[in-house]
Amino acid sequence: MNKEKYFVITFLVKLCIILLCRIDDMQDNSVLRRGIPTAHAVYGIPSTINAANYVHFEGLNRVQSLNQPDAMALCTGHLLELYHGQGMEIYWRDNHTCPSVKEYKEIAKKSKNRFRSMSTIQLDL
């Protein structure tokens, strides 16, 4: 595998984890993450959303620069599953609905656990 392409994919995964944490903190009204004030508590919600969106698109831009359609499709597919999972968690919380263990495990597999699988992507790069 080409080292530059590997580092681009790794960079995207790290950026997406940062993005997810910032958005998740806002959605959950968290004030601390691992004992440290959350970004939106320090910089405000508008700046945090803007920075998170910028990071998201910068990562996708870098994957697109690889000129590997499979890499772009894989990353966007993982991101779509992640946002679907996040949306289900918000729905359950806001509607005071407790998912079954099976439903929760399925969403967890499709959402946050996706980043673990993205970090071990093996593409023909």
Summary of the structure (lengths in Angstrom):
residues: 125
radius of gyration: 15.7
end to end distance: 5.4
largest distance: 47.7
contacts: 339
relative contact order: 0.16
helix: 74%
strand: 3%
